[in-house]
Amino acid sequence: MSQPPVSTSSPSSISGTSKDEVYEVEEALRALLHWYEDMGVNDLVSAAPVDFYNNFLPDNQPRTGKGHPQRSLNQNAPAKRTSPSPKPNTGILRPDANALPTDKAIEEASRLATQSPDIVALEKAVHDFNGCALKKGARNTVFADGVPGAPLLVMGEAPGADEDREGKPFIGRAGLLLDKMLAAIHHDRKTNCYISNTIYWRPPGNRPPNQEEILICRPFVERLIELSQPKIILITGATALKCLLDKSGIMKNRGHWQKITTQNGYECPVMPTFHPAYLLRTPKAKSLVWQDLQKLAARLRD
């Protein structure tokens, strides 16, 4: 079968389309692909082929062996469906009969966190902890990156696809933007910043963590704050706001100084702001985050 001809014309000469219009279409397609990836769409086809012809043919209609039906004189014969083909793994977590109840999981997380004398021990405790169902569907435990004990602690929400794959927080497109945001106030993860998340395992399809998952991870989060003792915490996003301050509404809380007090009495000022992933979707909000960063930088200098 002959192949359709491939045009060698420049983008601006195809049907009168300008280069700017072609660029906009390409950017829209890239954004759509990134959205599919963020939603957990990893495969475009199922693992097993589905023969829709043979699966839904009447039982007295002959099969051709190639998936195409042959004409039958009895068009009113009752349809008989065969067993469906195996469905691909969608990443949805099923209940685990051996999983700890939520209250027991929180209790175990609190015990392990309290017994961790330093950041190294705490990281091991988080890696070994099996009380959160999210770990069952994640590739890696994403603990922290940067300099423990740095004056600025950045707290994110939950790992995305890139973070889950590499085992480090904020390394995808949102992470690159975060690095630029920090660089604008003369901070980076290699010298004077510590970065972590309020959830250590990627939720399926990048869905928001639920309240149980937040409560299970919170003892580890508080212990990390106590051990690293930052001067200021930058909260990015609604999930981190809910975990650290038990507040909802990042729109109304961003840009306002607040304070976190851990179970053991450690107090630290916090600045909530938008998550970098939100800024990628809503660039006009960058000016608001810049105001928040200016307040944070001024307080760090003081």
C-alpha distance (Angstrom), angle and dihedral (degrees) to the residues before:
residue distance angle dihedral
M1 . . .
S2 3.78 . .
Q3 3.76 119.4 .
P4 3.81 121.7 -124.0
P5 3.78 113.1 -101.0
V6 3.79 116.8 -95.4
S7 3.76 114.6 -132.1
T8 3.79 116.6 -129.7
S9 3.79 93.5 -169.6
S10 3.78 120.6 122.2
P11 3.83 116.9 -101.9
S12 3.79 91.5 -108.3
S13 3.80 92.3 57.7
I14 3.82 97.6 51.9
S15 3.78 108.5 104.4
G16 3.77 90.3 -33.3
T17 3.81 92.6 -63.1
S18 3.79 114.2 157.9
K19 3.78 124.0 -134.6
D20 3.80 90.2 -114.1
E21 3.81 90.8 55.4
V22 3.81 91.8 48.9
Y23 3.80 89.7 49.1
E24 3.81 91.3 51.1
V25 3.80 91.1 51.1
E26 3.81 91.7 48.7
E27 3.80 91.4 49.1
A28 3.80 90.6 49.2
L29 3.80 90.8 51.6
R30 3.81 91.3 48.5
A31 3.78 90.6 49.8
L32 3.81 90.0 50.3
L33 3.81 91.8 51.2
H34 3.80 91.1 49.3
W35 3.81 89.3 49.4
Y36 3.83 91.0 52.1
E37 3.82 89.1 50.4
D38 3.81 92.3 48.7
M39 3.81 89.9 49.9
G40 3.80 90.6 55.4
V41 3.81 98.6 -105.9
N42 3.78 102.3 150.7
D43 3.82 102.4 153.0
L44 3.79 129.5 46.7
V45 3.81 93.8 -164.3
S46 3.78 132.8 37.2
A47 3.76 122.5 -101.5
A48 3.82 92.2 -115.5
P49 3.83 126.3 44.7
V50 3.79 117.1 -113.1
D51 3.81 117.7 -145.0
F52 3.79 100.4 -153.1
Y53 3.82 92.5 179.9
N54 3.80 97.5 55.1
N55 3.81 94.2 36.1
F56 3.78 93.6 59.1
L57 3.81 104.1 31.2
P58 3.82 120.2 116.7
D59 3.79 110.5 -97.0
N60 3.85 92.7 -115.0
Q61 3.79 94.4 51.4
P62 3.83 113.0 99.0
R63 3.79 121.1 -120.7
T64 3.76 120.7 -131.8
G65 3.79 96.0 -152.1
K66 3.80 89.9 -122.4
G67 3.76 97.9 78.3
H68 3.83 95.0 -100.5
P69 3.82 121.6 116.4
Q70 3.75 123.8 -129.2
R71 3.77 119.9 -133.9
S72 3.79 114.6 -91.7
L73 3.79 125.3 -157.6
N74 3.78 90.3 -144.9
Q75 3.78 101.8 69.3
N76 3.81 92.5 167.2
A77 3.79 96.7 58.9
P78 3.83 111.6 132.4
A79 3.78 114.0 -100.1
K80 3.77 119.7 -118.0
R81 3.77 120.7 -162.7
T82 3.74 121.0 -150.0
S83 3.77 124.0 -142.6
P84 3.81 109.5 -67.3
S85 3.78 119.1 -108.1
P86 3.78 116.7 -102.4
K87 3.77 112.0 -80.0
P88 3.80 120.6 -128.1
N89 3.77 120.2 -106.5
T90 3.78 106.8 -89.0
G91 3.79 96.4 -170.5
I92 3.80 93.5 -115.9
L93 3.78 110.6 148.0
R94 3.79 116.1 -125.6
P95 3.81 121.1 -150.9
D96 3.77 112.3 -88.1
A97 3.78 113.7 -137.7
N98 3.81 89.8 -151.2
A99 3.81 95.3 48.5
L100 3.79 118.9 120.0
P101 3.80 117.7 -110.8
T102 3.79 112.0 -105.7
D103 3.80 95.3 -104.9
K104 3.80 91.6 49.6
A105 3.81 91.1 47.1
I106 3.82 91.0 52.2
E107 3.79 89.4 47.9
E108 3.81 91.6 51.4
A109 3.81 92.4 46.2
S110 3.82 90.1 51.3
R111 3.79 91.5 50.0
L112 3.80 93.8 49.6
A113 3.79 92.8 44.6
T114 3.80 93.5 49.8
Q115 3.80 91.5 49.4
S116 3.82 92.6 53.4
P117 3.83 108.0 100.3
D118 3.82 95.9 -172.6
I119 3.80 144.1 9.2
V120 3.81 93.5 -89.5
A121 3.79 92.0 54.8
L122 3.80 91.3 44.7
E123 3.80 92.1 52.5
K124 3.80 90.2 51.5
A125 3.80 90.3 48.8
V126 3.81 91.1 53.1
H127 3.82 91.7 47.4
D128 3.82 91.3 50.4
F129 3.80 95.2 43.9
N130 3.82 114.6 108.0
G131 3.79 100.2 174.7
C132 3.81 96.4 100.7
A133 3.80 116.4 77.8
L134 3.81 91.1 -148.0
K135 3.79 89.9 73.8
K136 3.80 89.8 65.6
G137 3.81 92.1 65.6
A138 3.81 99.7 35.5
R139 3.79 128.8 93.6
N140 3.79 96.4 -147.4
T141 3.77 142.8 11.8
V142 3.81 106.9 -115.7
F143 3.80 107.6 -153.0
A144 3.81 114.8 157.2
D145 3.78 146.7 -48.4
G146 3.78 134.4 -154.2
V147 3.80 133.0 34.9
P148 3.83 117.1 -21.1
G149 3.79 109.4 -137.0
A150 3.81 94.0 26.0
P151 3.82 116.1 149.0
L152 3.82 92.2 -115.0
L153 3.79 123.2 56.3
V154 3.81 117.1 -171.4
M155 3.79 115.1 -158.5
G156 3.80 118.7 -162.9
E157 3.77 132.1 -176.1
A158 3.82 115.9 -112.1
P159 3.81 135.0 -34.2
G160 3.80 119.5 -85.6
A161 3.79 128.4 -152.1
D162 3.83 95.0 -75.3
E163 3.79 93.5 45.7
D164 3.79 92.1 47.1
R165 3.79 90.2 51.3
E166 3.83 96.3 48.1
G167 3.82 100.6 30.6
K168 3.82 95.1 -126.9
P169 3.82 130.4 106.5
F170 3.80 123.4 -113.4
I171 3.80 101.9 8.0
G172 3.81 101.1 127.0
R173 3.79 127.2 77.5
A174 3.79 90.6 -63.4
G175 3.81 89.2 50.0
L176 3.79 92.2 53.9
L177 3.78 89.2 52.2
L178 3.81 90.8 48.5
D179 3.80 89.8 53.2
K180 3.82 89.2 53.8
M181 3.80 90.9 48.2
L182 3.81 91.4 51.8
A183 3.79 92.5 44.8
A184 3.81 88.8 55.9
I185 3.82 88.6 64.4
H186 3.83 93.4 39.0
H187 3.79 97.4 -101.8
D188 3.77 132.4 121.9
R189 3.79 138.8 167.4
K190 3.80 93.2 -109.9
T191 3.80 98.8 59.6
N192 3.81 117.8 12.6
C193 3.80 111.7 5.0
Y194 3.80 136.7 75.3
I195 3.82 120.4 -158.1
S196 3.78 129.2 -162.8
N197 3.82 142.6 145.3
T198 3.78 135.1 -118.8
I199 3.83 89.1 -132.5
Y200 3.82 119.8 45.5
W201 3.81 101.1 -161.5
R202 3.78 131.0 54.8
P203 3.82 114.3 -106.9
P204 3.83 113.7 -131.5
G205 3.78 111.4 -87.2
N206 3.82 90.3 2.1
R207 3.79 90.6 -79.2
P208 3.82 116.5 165.9
P209 3.82 113.2 -88.8
N210 3.79 113.7 -104.8
Q211 3.79 125.7 -124.4
E212 3.81 94.2 -97.8
E213 3.80 92.3 54.2
I214 3.81 90.9 48.4
L215 3.81 92.3 51.0
I216 3.81 92.8 47.2
C217 3.81 92.8 53.1
R218 3.81 96.6 40.4
P219 3.86 97.5 85.5
F220 3.81 89.3 57.7
V221 3.81 91.1 46.5
E222 3.80 92.8 51.3
R223 3.79 91.9 46.9
L224 3.79 90.7 51.4
I225 3.81 89.0 54.1
E226 3.80 91.7 48.8
L227 3.80 93.1 48.9
S228 3.81 97.4 43.5
Q229 3.84 93.9 41.0
P230 3.81 98.4 -161.4
K231 3.80 123.2 -167.0
I232 3.82 90.9 -133.4
I233 3.80 136.5 10.0
L234 3.79 120.5 -146.1
I235 3.82 108.7 -152.3
T236 3.80 113.4 -156.1
G237 3.77 118.4 -164.5
A238 3.79 140.7 -6.1
T239 3.82 97.5 -74.9
A240 3.81 93.2 54.7
L241 3.81 89.0 46.8
K242 3.80 90.6 52.6
C243 3.81 93.1 46.7
L244 3.80 98.6 46.6
L245 3.80 102.6 32.9
D246 3.82 102.3 16.9
K247 3.80 89.2 -127.2
S248 3.78 132.2 131.5
G249 3.79 127.9 -147.2
I250 3.79 115.6 59.2
M251 3.83 89.6 -169.6
K252 3.80 93.9 64.0
N253 3.81 96.6 34.7
R254 3.81 101.1 47.4
G255 3.78 116.9 103.1
H256 3.81 94.7 23.1
W257 3.79 122.5 109.3
Q258 3.78 113.2 -121.5
K259 3.79 136.5 164.7
I260 3.78 136.6 -123.5
T261 3.80 122.7 -153.3
T262 3.80 116.3 -167.4
Q263 3.80 125.1 -145.2
N264 3.81 89.3 -98.7
G265 3.81 92.9 52.2
Y266 3.81 102.3 -101.6
E267 3.81 110.6 148.5
C268 3.78 126.8 -158.9
P269 3.82 134.5 168.0
V270 3.79 115.1 -117.3
M271 3.79 134.1 -162.5
P272 3.82 115.5 -156.3
T273 3.80 117.9 -153.2
F274 3.79 140.1 157.4
H275 3.79 120.3 -68.0
P276 3.82 114.4 -107.6
A277 3.82 89.0 -121.1
Y278 3.80 88.1 61.5
L279 3.80 90.0 52.1
L280 3.80 90.1 54.4
R281 3.80 88.4 57.4
T282 3.81 95.0 37.6
P283 3.83 109.9 33.0
K284 3.81 92.8 173.1
A285 3.83 88.6 70.0
K286 3.82 91.1 65.0
S287 3.80 91.1 88.4
L288 3.81 90.1 59.2
V289 3.80 92.1 50.2
W290 3.80 89.5 48.9
Q291 3.82 88.4 57.6
D292 3.81 89.6 50.9
L293 3.80 91.9 49.5
Q294 3.80 91.2 50.3
K295 3.80 90.5 55.3
L296 3.78 90.4 47.6
A297 3.83 93.6 48.8
A298 3.80 91.8 49.4
R299 3.80 91.9 52.3
L300 3.80 91.8 46.9
R301 3.82 89.0 54.1
D302 3.80 91.2 49.4
